[in-house]
């Protein structure tokens, strides 16, 4: 298999990586129990509930 004939320039490399850091962050949803922000489809870290049930024992 052949090797590349010319080296990729840094400009070409950076064009490819231009949108790398522009990926959107995960959206937060509000917990229906305590109304604090939490990641969707995960247990609320503040009150410990998920889908209306107590899942974690928090102090």
For each residue, the residues with C-beta under 8 A, 3 or more apart:
1:
2: 5
3:
4: 7 8
5: 2
6:
7: 4
8: 4 12 13
9: 12 13
10: 13 14
11: 14 15
12: 8 9 15 16
13: 8 9 10 16 17
14: 10 11 17 18
15: 11 12 18
16: 12 13
17: 13 14 20
18: 14 15
19: 22 23
20: 17 23
21:
22: 19
23: 19 20
24: 27
25:
26: 39 40
27: 24 40
28: 37 38 39 40
29: 37 38 39 40
30: 35 36 37 38
31: 34 35 36 37 38 44 46 47 49
32: 35 52
33: 44 47 49 52
34: 31 44 46 47 49
35: 30 31 32
36: 30 31 44 46 47
37: 28 29 30 31
38: 28 29 30 31 42 43 44 45 46
39: 26 28 29 42
40: 26 27 28 29
41:
42: 38 39 50
43: 38 48 49 50 55 56
44: 31 33 34 36 38 47 48 49 50
45: 38 48
46: 31 34 36 38 58
47: 31 33 34 36 44 58
48: 43 44 45 54 55 56 57 58
49: 31 33 34 43 44 52 53 54 55
50: 42 43 44 53 55
51:
52: 32 33 49
53: 49 50
54: 48 49 57
55: 43 48 49 50
56: 43 48
57: 48 54
58: 46 47 48
59:
